[in-house]
Amino acid sequence: MSLFSFQNLLVNFSFSFLFLTTLLYWAKLSLHWNFSIPIYNGLKVANISLLLFLIVRWWESKHFPLSNLYESLLFLSWSLTTGHFLIQTKFTKESELVLGSITAPSALFINAFASFTLPDGLKLATPLVPALQSNWLMMHVSLMILSYSMLILGSLFSVALLVLTLPFVKNEKQVFVTNSPNTDLQPTIRFLDNLSYRTLGFGFPLLTIGILSGAVWANQAWGSYWSWDPKETWALITWLIFATYFHFRLNKKWSGEKPALIASCGFVFLWICYLGVNLLGKGLHSYGWFS
């Protein structure tokens, strides 16, 4: 078996477990099924499979596996599953169902996009272009992807909060955390509000450090800390959106729907920054992307 085939096997293995885990989380959430084996074990298997893929790719390419779209998407999928377990340590086991129902499909969809949408030519390990042959590759790009994973999850928790505040959802008063059929949604809304705030609070500093490290690397590579490249511009816009979230959250004491709306907007801008700009094939950051 070639290394490429083995890497595909690991990615497909992780996809299968993410798909199964997502179905189990959603079945337990909507149908209140109980399972003797913890569902998050599927996330553990997917996480380990993706980690093995990254290690094998690193060994094959002789550089940190974040040089193209395929590698960055799978690193993002791995980061989302890792983020699940980091966040889970801060909350009770009862909240794991809510957390997994959001993290598992998020990692699944990104894994599916990388596996089934990208051409095989973009999945191959290739030598680094001269501009990426720097020790800053590991620090800057890994920090940016890790920050994206935390900001994506934090924003999705805010989106879930907004869904629960819709009038028809309030009227139904459906179960989201517990198995009691007539539970009021306010405790769940407060939980999601706190979960979103704390997750974004972890991702925002990573985004800040990632942007600053990128500026230093840009100065070394291109002779300028900031060149208003499309990627840099949208990264700054994304940073301002989440900075606005924390401004109103901390200074104006906003909670609930208002900051959730800002975080939801940040989710859109983040994906424009990560995928939208690069898919156009323009700018200094389009290495290993579509052109």
NUPAVO-662311 format. One record per residue: residue number from 1; residue in three letters; x, y, z of N, C-alpha, C in turn. Coordinates in steps of 0.1 Angstrom, whole numbers, plus 5000, padded with zeros to 4 digits. Example, Ala and Ser with C-alpha at 12.3 -4.5 7.8 and 13.67 -1.06 7.14 Angstrom:
<paros>
[1 "ALA" [5132 4943 5078] [5123 4955 5078] [5132 4967 5078]];
[2 "SER" [5128 4978 5071] [5137 4989 5071] [5129 5000 5079]];
</paros>
This chain:
<paros>
[1 "MET" [5008 4988 5000] [5000 5000 5000] [5009 5012 5000]];
[2 "SER" [5006 5022 4991] [5013 5034 4990] [5010 5043 5002]];
[3 "LEU" [5018 5053 5004] [5015 5063 5015] [5003 5071 5012]];
[4 "PHE" [5001 5074 4999] [4989 5082 4995] [4976 5073 4998]];
[5 "SER" [4977 5060 4995] [4965 5052 4998] [4963 5050 5013]];
[6 "PHE" [4974 5049 5020] [4972 5048 5035] [4967 5061 5041]];
[7 "GLN" [4971 5072 5036] [4965 5085 5040] [4950 5086 5037]];
[8 "ASN" [4947 5082 5025] [4932 5082 5022] [4924 5073 5031]];
[9 "LEU" [4930 5061 5034] [4924 5052 5043] [4921 5058 5057]];
[10 "LEU" [4931 5065 5062] [4930 5072 5075] [4919 5083 5075]];
[11 "VAL" [4919 5090 5064] [4909 5101 5062] [4895 5095 5061]];
[12 "ASN" [4893 5085 5053] [4880 5078 5051] [4876 5072 5064]];
[13 "PHE" [4885 5066 5072] [4882 5060 5085] [4876 5071 5094]];
[14 "SER" [4883 5082 5095] [4878 5093 5103] [4865 5098 5099]];
[15 "PHE" [4863 5099 5086] [4850 5104 5080] [4839 5094 5085]];
[16 "SER" [4841 5081 5084] [4831 5071 5088] [4827 5072 5102]];
[17 "PHE" [4837 5074 5111] [4834 5075 5125] [4827 5089 5128]];
[18 "LEU" [4831 5099 5121] [4824 5112 5124] [4809 5111 5119]];
[19 "PHE" [4807 5105 5108] [4793 5103 5103] [4785 5095 5113]];
[20 "LEU" [4790 5084 5117] [4783 5076 5127] [4781 5083 5140]];
[21 "THR" [4791 5090 5145] [4789 5098 5157] [4779 5109 5156]];
[22 "THR" [4779 5115 5145] [4769 5126 5143] [4755 5120 5143]];
[23 "LEU" [4753 5109 5136] [4740 5103 5137] [4735 5099 5151]];
[24 "LEU" [4745 5093 5159] [4741 5089 5172] [4738 5101 5181]];
[25 "TYR" [4746 5112 5180] [4743 5124 5188] [4729 5129 5184]];
[26 "TRP" [4726 5130 5171] [4713 5136 5167] [4702 5127 5171]];
[27 "ALA" [4704 5114 5170] [4694 5104 5174] [4691 5105 5189]];
[28 "LYS" [4701 5106 5197] [4699 5108 5212] [4693 5121 5215]];
[29 "LEU" [4696 5132 5208] [4691 5145 5210] [4676 5146 5207]];
[30 "SER" [4672 5140 5195] [4658 5141 5191] [4649 5130 5196]];
[31 "LEU" [4655 5118 5197] [4647 5106 5201] [4649 5101 5215]];
[32 "HIS" [4659 5107 5222] [4662 5104 5235] [4667 5090 5237]];
[33 "TRP" [4674 5085 5227] [4679 5071 5229] [4691 5071 5238]];
[34 "ASN" [4692 5061 5246] [4703 5059 5255] [4713 5048 5250]];
[35 "PHE" [4726 5051 5251] [4736 5042 5246] [4745 5038 5258]];
[36 "SER" [4748 5025 5259] [4757 5021 5270] [4771 5025 5268]];
[37 "ILE" [4775 5027 5255] [4789 5032 5252] [4788 5047 5250]];
[38 "PRO" [4797 5055 5256] [4797 5069 5254] [4799 5072 5239]];
[39 "ILE" [4791 5081 5234] [4791 5085 5219] [4804 5091 5216]];
[40 "TYR" [4810 5099 5225] [4822 5107 5222] [4834 5098 5219]];
[41 "ASN" [4833 5085 5222] [4844 5076 5218] [4846 5076 5203]];
[42 "GLY" [4835 5078 5195] [4836 5079 5180] [4845 5091 5177]];
[43 "LEU" [4843 5102 5184] [4851 5114 5182] [4866 5111 5185]];
[44 "LYS" [4868 5103 5195] [4882 5100 5199] [4889 5092 5187]];
[45 "VAL" [4881 5083 5182] [4887 5075 5171] [4890 5084 5159]];
[46 "ALA" [4880 5092 5155] [4882 5102 5144] [4894 5111 5147]];
[47 "ASN" [4895 5116 5159] [4906 5125 5162] [4920 5118 5161]];
[48 "ILE" [4921 5105 5165] [4933 5098 5164] [4936 5095 5150]];
[49 "SER" [4926 5092 5142] [4929 5089 5127] [4934 5101 5120]];
[50 "LEU" [4928 5113 5123] [4933 5125 5117] [4947 5129 5121]];
[51 "LEU" [4949 5126 5134] [4963 5129 5139] [4973 5120 5132]];
[52 "LEU" [4970 5107 5130] [4979 5098 5123] [4981 5103 5109]];
[53 "PHE" [4970 5108 5103] [4972 5113 5089] [4982 5124 5089]];
[54 "LEU" [4980 5134 5098] [4989 5145 5098] [5004 5141 5101]];
[55 "ILE" [5006 5131 5109] [5019 5127 5112] [5025 5120 5100]];
[56 "VAL" [5018 5112 5093] [5023 5105 5081] [5025 5115 5070]];
[57 "ARG" [5017 5125 5069] [5019 5135 5059] [5031 5143 5062]];
[58 "TRP" [5033 5146 5075] [5045 5154 5079] [5058 5146 5076]];
[59 "TRP" [5057 5133 5079] [5069 5124 5076] [5072 5123 5061]];
[60 "GLU" [5061 5122 5053] [5063 5121 5039] [5068 5134 5032]];
[61 "SER" [5062 5145 5036] [5065 5158 5029] [5078 5165 5035]];
[62 "LYS" [5082 5161 5047] [5093 5167 5054] [5090 5181 5058]];
[63 "HIS" [5078 5185 5059] [5074 5198 5064] [5061 5197 5071]];
[64 "PHE" [5058 5207 5080] [5045 5207 5087] [5034 5207 5077]];
[65 "PRO" [5024 5198 5079] [5013 5196 5069] [5003 5206 5069]];
[66 "LEU" [5006 5218 5065] [4997 5229 5064] [5000 5238 5052]];
[67 "SER" [5004 5232 5041] [5009 5239 5030] [4998 5241 5018]];
[68 "ASN" [4987 5234 5020] [4977 5235 5009] [4963 5234 5016]];
[69 "LEU" [4953 5235 5007] [4939 5235 5012] [4935 5222 5018]];
[70 "TYR" [4939 5211 5012] [4935 5198 5017] [4941 5196 5031]];
[71 "GLU" [4953 5199 5033] [4959 5197 5046] [4953 5206 5057]];
[72 "SER" [4951 5218 5053] [4945 5228 5063] [4931 5224 5067]];
[73 "LEU" [4923 5219 5057] [4909 5215 5061] [4909 5203 5070]];
[74 "LEU" [4918 5193 5068] [4919 5182 5077] [4925 5186 5090]];
[75 "PHE" [4934 5195 5090] [4939 5200 5103] [4928 5207 5111]];
[76 "LEU" [4919 5214 5103] [4908 5221 5110] [4898 5211 5115]];
[77 "SER" [4896 5200 5108] [4887 5190 5113] [4892 5184 5125]];
[78 "TRP" [4905 5181 5125] [4912 5175 5137] [4911 5185 5149]];
[79 "SER" [4913 5198 5146] [4912 5208 5157] [4898 5209 5163]];
[80 "LEU" [4888 5207 5155] [4874 5208 5160] [4872 5196 5169]];
[81 "THR" [4876 5184 5166] [4874 5173 5175] [4883 5175 5188]];
[82 "THR" [4895 5180 5186] [4903 5183 5198] [4896 5194 5207]];
[83 "GLY" [4891 5204 5200] [4884 5214 5208] [4872 5209 5216]];
[84 "HIS" [4866 5198 5210] [4854 5192 5218] [4859 5187 5231]];
[85 "PHE" [4870 5180 5232] [4875 5175 5244] [4881 5185 5254]];
[86 "LEU" [4886 5196 5248] [4891 5207 5256] [4880 5214 5263]];
[87 "ILE" [4869 5216 5255] [4857 5223 5261] [4850 5214 5271]];
[88 "GLN" [4849 5201 5268] [4842 5192 5276] [4848 5192 5290]];
[89 "THR" [4861 5194 5292] [4867 5193 5305] [4862 5205 5314]];
[90 "LYS" [4856 5215 5308] [4852 5227 5316] [4837 5227 5319]];
[91 "PHE" [4830 5216 5314] [4815 5216 5317] [4811 5202 5322]];
[92 "THR" [4799 5201 5326] [4794 5188 5332] [4792 5178 5321]];
[93 "LYS" [4791 5165 5324] [4788 5155 5315] [4774 5157 5308]];
[94 "GLU" [4765 5163 5315] [4751 5165 5310] [4752 5174 5297]];
[95 "SER" [4762 5183 5297] [4762 5192 5285] [4769 5186 5273]];
[96 "GLU" [4775 5174 5275] [4783 5168 5264] [4774 5165 5252]];
[97 "LEU" [4761 5162 5254] [4752 5160 5243] [4751 5172 5234]];
[98 "VAL" [4749 5184 5240] [4748 5196 5233] [4761 5199 5225]];
[99 "LEU" [4772 5197 5232] [4785 5200 5226] [4787 5191 5214]];
[100 "GLY" [4785 5178 5216] [4788 5168 5205] [4779 5170 5194]];
[101 "SER" [4766 5174 5196] [4757 5176 5185] [4761 5187 5176]];
[102 "ILE" [4770 5195 5180] [4775 5206 5172] [4789 5204 5167]];
[103 "THR" [4798 5199 5175] [4811 5196 5171] [4813 5185 5161]];
[104 "ALA" [4805 5174 5163] [4807 5162 5154] [4803 5166 5140]];
[105 "PRO" [4791 5172 5137] [4788 5175 5123] [4797 5186 5117]];
[106 "SER" [4802 5195 5126] [4811 5205 5120] [4824 5198 5115]];
[107 "ALA" [4829 5189 5123] [4841 5182 5118] [4838 5173 5106]];
[108 "LEU" [4826 5168 5106] [4822 5159 5095] [4821 5166 5082]];
[109 "PHE" [4814 5178 5082] [4812 5185 5070] [4826 5190 5064]];
[110 "ILE" [4835 5194 5072] [4848 5199 5068] [4856 5187 5062]];
[111 "ASN" [4855 5176 5069] [4862 5164 5064] [4856 5159 5051]];
[112 "ALA" [4843 5160 5049] [4837 5156 5037] [4841 5165 5025]];
[113 "PHE" [4841 5178 5028] [4845 5188 5018] [4859 5185 5013]];
[114 "ALA" [4868 5182 5022] [4882 5179 5019] [4883 5165 5011]];
[115 "SER" [4875 5156 5015] [4876 5142 5010] [4870 5141 4996]];
[116 "PHE" [4858 5147 4994] [4850 5144 4982] [4849 5155 4972]];
[117 "THR" [4853 5167 4976] [4852 5178 4967] [4865 5182 4960]];
[118 "LEU" [4876 5181 4967] [4889 5185 4962] [4894 5174 4952]];
[119 "PRO" [4901 5179 4941] [4907 5169 4932] [4919 5162 4938]];
[120 "ASP" [4922 5150 4932] [4933 5142 4938] [4946 5150 4937]];
[121 "GLY" [4948 5158 4927] [4960 5165 4925] [4963 5175 4936]];
[122 "LEU" [4953 5180 4943] [4954 5189 4954] [4957 5181 4967]];
[123 "LYS" [4954 5168 4967] [4956 5160 4979] [4970 5155 4980]];
[124 "LEU" [4978 5156 4970] [4992 5151 4970] [5001 5159 4979]];
[125 "ALA" [5010 5153 4985] [5020 5160 4993] [5031 5166 4983]];
[126 "THR" [5033 5179 4984] [5042 5186 4974] [5053 5194 4982]];
[127 "PRO" [5064 5196 4976] [5074 5204 4983] [5069 5219 4985]];
[128 "LEU" [5074 5225 4995] [5070 5239 4998] [5076 5248 4988]];
[129 "VAL" [5068 5258 4984] [5073 5269 4976] [5082 5277 4984]];
[130 "PRO" [5091 5285 4978] [5101 5292 4986] [5096 5301 4996]];
[131 "ALA" [5084 5308 4994] [5079 5317 5003] [5074 5311 5016]];
[132 "LEU" [5071 5297 5015] [5066 5290 5027] [5077 5283 5035]];
[133 "GLN" [5089 5283 5030] [5101 5276 5036] [5106 5284 5047]];
[134 "SER" [5099 5284 5058] [5102 5292 5070] [5097 5285 5082]];
[135 "ASN" [5104 5287 5094] [5099 5282 5106] [5086 5288 5111]];
[136 "TRP" [5083 5300 5105] [5070 5306 5108] [5058 5299 5103]];
[137 "LEU" [5060 5290 5094] [5048 5282 5088] [5041 5275 5099]];
[138 "MET" [5048 5268 5108] [5042 5260 5118] [5035 5269 5128]];
[139 "MET" [5041 5280 5132] [5035 5288 5143] [5023 5296 5137]];
[140 "HIS" [5025 5303 5126] [5015 5312 5121] [5003 5304 5116]];
[141 "VAL" [5005 5295 5107] [4993 5288 5101] [4986 5279 5112]];
[142 "SER" [4994 5272 5120] [4987 5264 5130] [4979 5272 5140]];
[143 "LEU" [4984 5284 5144] [4976 5293 5153] [4964 5298 5146]];
[144 "MET" [4965 5301 5134] [4953 5306 5126] [4942 5295 5125]];
[145 "ILE" [4946 5283 5122] [4937 5272 5121] [4931 5268 5134]];
[146 "LEU" [4939 5268 5145] [4933 5265 5158] [4924 5276 5162]];
[147 "SER" [4927 5288 5159] [4918 5299 5163] [4905 5298 5155]];
[148 "TYR" [4906 5294 5142] [4894 5292 5134] [4885 5282 5140]];
[149 "SER" [4891 5271 5145] [4883 5260 5150] [4875 5265 5163]];
[150 "MET" [4881 5272 5171] [4875 5277 5184] [4864 5287 5180]];
[151 "LEU" [4867 5296 5171] [4858 5306 5167] [4846 5301 5160]];
[152 "ILE" [4848 5290 5152] [4837 5283 5145] [4828 5277 5155]];
[153 "LEU" [4834 5270 5165] [4825 5263 5175] [4818 5274 5183]];
[154 "GLY" [4825 5284 5188] [4818 5294 5196] [4807 5301 5188]];
[155 "SER" [4809 5304 5175] [4799 5310 5167] [4787 5301 5165]];
[156 "LEU" [4790 5288 5163] [4779 5278 5162] [4770 5277 5174]];
[157 "PHE" [4777 5278 5186] [4769 5278 5198] [4760 5290 5199]];
[158 "SER" [4765 5301 5194] [4756 5313 5193] [4745 5311 5183]];
[159 "VAL" [4748 5305 5172] [4737 5302 5162] [4726 5293 5169]];
[160 "ALA" [4731 5283 5176] [4721 5274 5183] [4713 5282 5193]];
[161 "LEU" [4719 5291 5200] [4712 5300 5209] [4701 5307 5202]];
[162 "LEU" [4704 5313 5191] [4694 5321 5183] [4683 5312 5178]];
[163 "VAL" [4686 5300 5174] [4676 5291 5170] [4666 5288 5181]];
[164 "LEU" [4671 5286 5193] [4662 5283 5204] [4654 5295 5209]];
[165 "THR" [4658 5307 5205] [4650 5319 5208] [4639 5322 5198]];
[166 "LEU" [4639 5315 5187] [4628 5317 5177] [4615 5314 5183]];
[167 "PRO" [4604 5322 5179] [4591 5320 5186] [4585 5306 5186]];
[168 "PHE" [4586 5300 5174] [4580 5286 5173] [4587 5276 5181]];
[169 "VAL" [4600 5278 5183] [4608 5269 5192] [4604 5271 5206]];
[170 "LYS" [4603 5284 5210] [4599 5287 5224] [4586 5281 5227]];
[171 "ASN" [4577 5282 5218] [4563 5277 5220] [4563 5262 5222]];
[172 "GLU" [4571 5255 5214] [4572 5241 5215] [4579 5236 5228]];
[173 "LYS" [4588 5244 5233] [4596 5241 5245] [4602 5227 5244]];
[174 "GLN" [4609 5224 5233] [4614 5211 5231] [4627 5209 5240]];
[175 "VAL" [4630 5197 5242] [4641 5193 5250] [4654 5195 5242]];
[176 "PHE" [4664 5200 5249] [4677 5202 5242] [4688 5196 5251]];
[177 "VAL" [4687 5196 5264] [4698 5191 5272] [4693 5179 5280]];
[178 "THR" [4682 5180 5287] [4677 5170 5295] [4667 5161 5288]];
[179 "ASN" [4662 5151 5294] [4652 5142 5288] [4638 5145 5293]];
[180 "SER" [4636 5156 5300] [4623 5160 5305] [4615 5166 5294]];
[181 "PRO" [4603 5162 5291] [4596 5166 5279] [4591 5180 5279]];
[182 "ASN" [4590 5187 5291] [4585 5200 5291] [4594 5210 5298]];
[183 "THR" [4607 5209 5295] [4617 5217 5301] [4617 5231 5295]];
[184 "ASP" [4618 5241 5303] [4619 5255 5298] [4633 5256 5292]];
[185 "LEU" [4634 5264 5281] [4646 5265 5274] [4656 5275 5280]];
[186 "GLN" [4652 5283 5289] [4661 5294 5294] [4674 5288 5300]];
[187 "PRO" [4674 5277 5308] [4687 5272 5313] [4696 5268 5301]];
[188 "THR" [4690 5262 5291] [4698 5258 5279] [4704 5271 5272]];
[189 "ILE" [4696 5281 5270] [4700 5293 5264] [4711 5300 5272]];
[190 "ARG" [4710 5300 5285] [4721 5306 5293] [4734 5297 5292]];
[191 "PHE" [4732 5284 5291] [4743 5275 5290] [4750 5278 5277]];
[192 "LEU" [4743 5279 5266] [4749 5281 5253] [4756 5295 5252]];
[193 "ASP" [4750 5304 5259] [4755 5318 5259] [4769 5317 5266]];
[194 "ASN" [4770 5310 5278] [4782 5309 5285] [4792 5301 5277]];
[195 "LEU" [4788 5290 5271] [4796 5281 5263] [4802 5289 5251]];
[196 "SER" [4794 5297 5244] [4799 5305 5233] [4809 5315 5237]];
[197 "TYR" [4806 5322 5248] [4815 5332 5253] [4829 5326 5257]];
[198 "ARG" [4829 5315 5264] [4842 5309 5268] [4850 5303 5257]];
[199 "THR" [4843 5298 5247] [4849 5292 5235] [4855 5303 5227]];
[200 "LEU" [4848 5313 5224] [4853 5325 5217] [4865 5332 5224]];
[201 "GLY" [4864 5331 5238] [4874 5337 5246] [4887 5330 5245]];
[202 "PHE" [4886 5317 5241] [4899 5309 5238] [4904 5311 5224]];
[203 "GLY" [4895 5313 5214] [4899 5314 5200] [4904 5328 5197]];
[204 "PHE" [4898 5338 5203] [4902 5352 5199] [4916 5355 5202]];
[205 "PRO" [4922 5352 5214] [4936 5354 5216] [4945 5347 5206]];
[206 "LEU" [4941 5335 5202] [4948 5327 5192] [4948 5334 5179]];
[207 "LEU" [4937 5340 5175] [4936 5347 5163] [4945 5360 5163]];
[208 "THR" [4945 5366 5174] [4953 5378 5176] [4968 5375 5174]];
[209 "ILE" [4972 5364 5181] [4987 5360 5181] [4990 5356 5166]];
[210 "GLY" [4980 5349 5160] [4982 5344 5147] [4984 5355 5137]];
[211 "ILE" [4976 5365 5138] [4978 5377 5129] [4991 5384 5131]];
[212 "LEU" [4995 5386 5144] [5007 5393 5147] [5019 5384 5142]];
[213 "SER" [5019 5371 5144] [5030 5363 5139] [5030 5363 5124]];
[214 "GLY" [5019 5364 5117] [5018 5365 5103] [5024 5379 5098]];
[215 "ALA" [5022 5389 5105] [5028 5402 5102] [5043 5402 5102]];
[216 "VAL" [5049 5395 5113] [5063 5394 5114] [5069 5385 5103]];
[217 "TRP" [5062 5374 5099] [5066 5366 5088] [5066 5374 5075]];
[218 "ALA" [5055 5381 5073] [5053 5389 5061] [5065 5399 5059]];
[219 "ASN" [5069 5405 5070] [5080 5414 5069] [5093 5407 5065]];
[220 "GLN" [5095 5395 5070] [5107 5388 5066] [5106 5383 5051]];
[221 "ALA" [5094 5379 5047] [5093 5373 5034] [5091 5384 5023]];
[222 "TRP" [5083 5394 5026] [5080 5404 5016] [5084 5418 5019]];
[223 "GLY" [5091 5420 5030] [5096 5433 5034] [5086 5443 5039]];
[224 "SER" [5074 5438 5043] [5064 5447 5048] [5055 5440 5058]];
[225 "TYR" [5052 5446 5070] [5044 5439 5080] [5030 5438 5075]];
[226 "TRP" [5025 5447 5067] [5011 5447 5063] [5010 5452 5049]];
[227 "SER" [5004 5445 5040] [5003 5449 5025] [4989 5450 5020]];
[228 "TRP" [4979 5449 5029] [4965 5449 5026] [4962 5439 5015]];
[229 "ASP" [4968 5427 5016] [4964 5416 5008] [4950 5412 5012]];
[230 "PRO" [4942 5407 5002] [4928 5403 5005] [4927 5394 5018]];
[231 "LYS" [4936 5385 5020] [4936 5376 5031] [4938 5384 5044]];
[232 "GLU" [4948 5393 5044] [4951 5401 5055] [4939 5411 5059]];
[233 "THR" [4933 5416 5048] [4922 5425 5050] [4910 5418 5057]];
[234 "TRP" [4906 5406 5052] [4895 5399 5058] [4898 5393 5071]];
[235 "ALA" [4911 5390 5074] [4915 5386 5087] [4913 5397 5097]];
[236 "LEU" [4916 5410 5093] [4914 5421 5102] [4899 5424 5104]];
[237 "ILE" [4891 5422 5093] [4877 5424 5095] [4871 5414 5105]];
[238 "THR" [4875 5401 5103] [4871 5391 5112] [4875 5394 5127]];
[239 "TRP" [4887 5399 5128] [4892 5402 5142] [4884 5413 5148]];
[240 "LEU" [4880 5423 5140] [4872 5435 5145] [4858 5430 5149]];
[241 "ILE" [4852 5420 5141] [4839 5415 5145] [4839 5409 5158]];
[242 "PHE" [4849 5400 5161] [4849 5394 5174] [4854 5403 5185]];
[243 "ALA" [4862 5413 5181] [4866 5423 5191] [4853 5431 5195]];
[244 "THR" [4845 5434 5186] [4832 5441 5189] [4823 5432 5198]];
[245 "TYR" [4823 5419 5196] [4816 5410 5204] [4821 5411 5219]];
[246 "PHE" [4834 5411 5221] [4839 5411 5235] [4837 5425 5241]];
[247 "HIS" [4838 5435 5232] [4835 5449 5237] [4822 5450 5244]];
[248 "PHE" [4811 5446 5236] [4798 5447 5241] [4795 5437 5253]];
[249 "ARG" [4802 5426 5252] [4800 5416 5262] [4806 5420 5275]];
[250 "LEU" [4818 5426 5275] [4824 5430 5287] [4821 5444 5292]];
[251 "ASN" [4820 5453 5283] [4817 5467 5287] [4803 5471 5288]];
[252 "LYS" [4795 5465 5279] [4780 5468 5280] [4772 5458 5287]];
[253 "LYS" [4779 5447 5291] [4773 5436 5299] [4762 5429 5291]];
[254 "TRP" [4763 5429 5277] [4754 5422 5269] [4755 5407 5271]];
[255 "SER" [4744 5400 5270] [4743 5386 5270] [4731 5381 5262]];
[256 "GLY" [4731 5368 5259] [4720 5363 5252] [4720 5366 5237]];
[257 "GLU" [4709 5371 5232] [4707 5372 5218] [4716 5383 5211]];
[258 "LYS" [4718 5394 5218] [4726 5405 5211] [4740 5401 5208]];
[259 "PRO" [4748 5396 5217] [4761 5392 5214] [4761 5379 5205]];
[260 "ALA" [4751 5371 5206] [4750 5359 5197] [4748 5363 5182]];
[261 "LEU" [4741 5374 5180] [4740 5379 5166] [4753 5384 5161]];
[262 "ILE" [4761 5390 5169] [4775 5395 5165] [4784 5383 5162]];
[263 "ALA" [4783 5373 5171] [4791 5361 5168] [4787 5353 5156]];
[264 "SER" [4774 5353 5153] [4769 5347 5141] [4774 5354 5129]];
[265 "CYS" [4775 5367 5129] [4780 5374 5118] [4795 5371 5116]];
[266 "GLY" [4802 5370 5128] [4816 5366 5127] [4818 5353 5121]];
[267 "PHE" [4809 5343 5122] [4810 5330 5116] [4810 5332 5101]];
[268 "VAL" [4802 5340 5096] [4801 5343 5081] [4814 5349 5076]];
[269 "PHE" [4819 5359 5083] [4831 5366 5079] [4843 5357 5080]];
[270 "LEU" [4843 5348 5090] [4854 5339 5092] [4856 5330 5080]];
[271 "TRP" [4845 5325 5075] [4845 5316 5064] [4849 5323 5051]];
[272 "ILE" [4845 5336 5050] [4850 5344 5038] [4865 5345 5039]];
[273 "CYS" [4870 5348 5051] [4884 5349 5053] [4892 5336 5050]];
[274 "TYR" [4886 5325 5055] [4894 5313 5053] [4893 5307 5039]];
[275 "LEU" [4880 5306 5034] [4878 5299 5021] [4875 5309 5010]];
[276 "GLY" [4866 5319 5012] [4861 5327 5001] [4872 5335 4994]];
[277 "VAL" [4881 5341 5002] [4892 5349 4995] [4901 5340 4987]];
[278 "ASN" [4905 5328 4993] [4915 5320 4987] [4909 5313 4974]];
[279 "LEU" [4896 5310 4975] [4890 5303 4963] [4890 5311 4951]];
[280 "LEU" [4892 5324 4953] [4893 5333 4941] [4907 5333 4935]];
[281 "GLY" [4917 5327 4942] [4930 5325 4936] [4938 5338 4935]];
[282 "LYS" [4934 5348 4943] [4941 5361 4943] [4948 5364 4956]];
[283 "GLY" [4959 5371 4955] [4966 5376 4967] [4978 5367 4970]];
[284 "LEU" [4985 5371 4980] [4998 5365 4983] [4996 5352 4991]];
[285 "HIS" [4984 5349 4996] [4981 5338 5004] [4975 5326 4997]];
[286 "SER" [4976 5326 4984] [4968 5316 4976] [4977 5303 4973]];
[287 "TYR" [4987 5301 4980] [4995 5289 4978] [4987 5276 4980]];
[288 "GLY" [4988 5267 4971] [4981 5254 4973] [4966 5254 4972]];
[289 "TRP" [4960 5265 4967] [4946 5267 4966] [4942 5266 4951]];
[290 "PHE" [4929 5267 4949] [4924 5268 4935] [4929 5281 4929]];
[291 "SER" [4931 5280 4916] [4935 5293 4909] [4927 5294 4897]];
</paros>
